[in-house]
């Protein structure tokens, strides 16, 4: 089986040591496998979609604009 190397902060390493019973290699492998499954599902959905890139960008911009407006309203409520 191939190996990969990754870098983590000293802080994260200390936190991981608190849970020495965890097989961190297996945990990371499971996370990678799940992420790949998520991407494959997204690809499958995208292939079935009639939504094109231009339309997606328009929808995305509207969502972002509405989310920003909502966040601003919430901030204004909290500051009142």
C-alpha positions, 0 to 999 in steps of 0.5 A: 500500500502506498504511503503519504506524508502530511504536515501538522502543527505542534498543537495538533500533534499534542492534541492527537497524543491525548487520544493515543488509542486512536489509529490516526492513519485509519482515521485519516484514510476513512476521511479521505475515502469519504471525501472521495465518495462525496466528490463522486456523488457530486460529479454524478449529480452534476452530470445529470444536471441541466444547469450550465456554468453561466446559470450556476454563477448567476444563482451563486451570486444571488445566494451570496448576496442574500447571505451577506444581506442576512448576515448584515441584518443579524449583526445589526440586530445584535448591535442594537 
